[in-house]
């Protein structure tokens, strides 16, 4: 088994140096080819398969002063500085792009499992189908994540012509088309993969990095939710919440138990090694060459805009002490210096871009609000908020009375929950044209200390890096 994993990892590492197409020709041979069900199932446990290196400079809560910007720019943080200012070309000719290469490198292993596990020498038909279903979900999920960077936000009016990412279902380039598909084609593929596989997923999780029935429902619901199809997302999110309600291992972390209510001091940090809020883990971390970590996300220059914090957080919200970060929680206390005019937070940098309990509750509450089930949506929000602040203050405020009010309040709750993780970027894409959220754009400006830069619709989509274009010269570049 170690030899199989070693060979696959070698293939993945070679692939990360180029684009999607070239490394997929490398395939295990002879006795190194998996042939037992345990071999295929073991491949799903690879830690590298559940990580995603991403650029999350775009979320509007971050800021940086002139000296901080100069520091990480001088230190050759070219990619970080360009992305932070929402520039078009953030990659140089020889830079690698984790948002593209990481998903592509994962497809090799998933395709081996999907296409070959049913030929395993042992195991029952249902056992093989369960492993194949997990791999199909993971393949679809990383395609979905890739689309959030290189495909335009889903718009039913233009999705048939908007270019997205390739659909890769083979572990070899022979006879395979790696052309970019349209946004419509990509989302149809993702939904089809998940819908067909959902019935075969295990009912209980084998591990936090493995997909089971609740996670699968939530993932499919999230895809519909990201498309703005809230009616279709609703039953899947409801199923996920219902399944988890009887699972004592998947519960909220109650911040009321982690903080001194008199002084506001943190008494105990959540144990992140076994975070009970994680339903399915896909850990996101800054890529190695961008050196995002020691600069924008690092100890010296990690800053949050006070105007954003003051708008979105009440003093009674205990998330002010923790912020949302590593696997849903940052292990640091935030402080505000009125003289410096920004918040600083010494923290680490990983976040779960898979599925969490708060994520499910907030998507579900928003869908309920969107379809007019206001009372039910408020109850779901109360269940979350009662774990984040004193119970007597957890009810949705009485001033939130209309459907539109509740939708906006729920999205604000998402911002509070995901503050500092970069995950708000997906909401910024999803809500760009939503008339209820045009006021969010007041925060979409940044400065390098001299010039001011504003996020545009075009920059919701990354341009394909030169290192990928050179291997795919027929690709049409994003705007």
Order of alpha helices (4+ residues) and beta strands (2+ residues): alpha-alpha-alpha-beta-alpha-alpha-alpha-alpha-alpha-alpha-alpha-beta-beta-beta-alpha-alpha-beta-beta-beta-beta-alpha-alpha-alpha-alpha-beta-beta-alpha
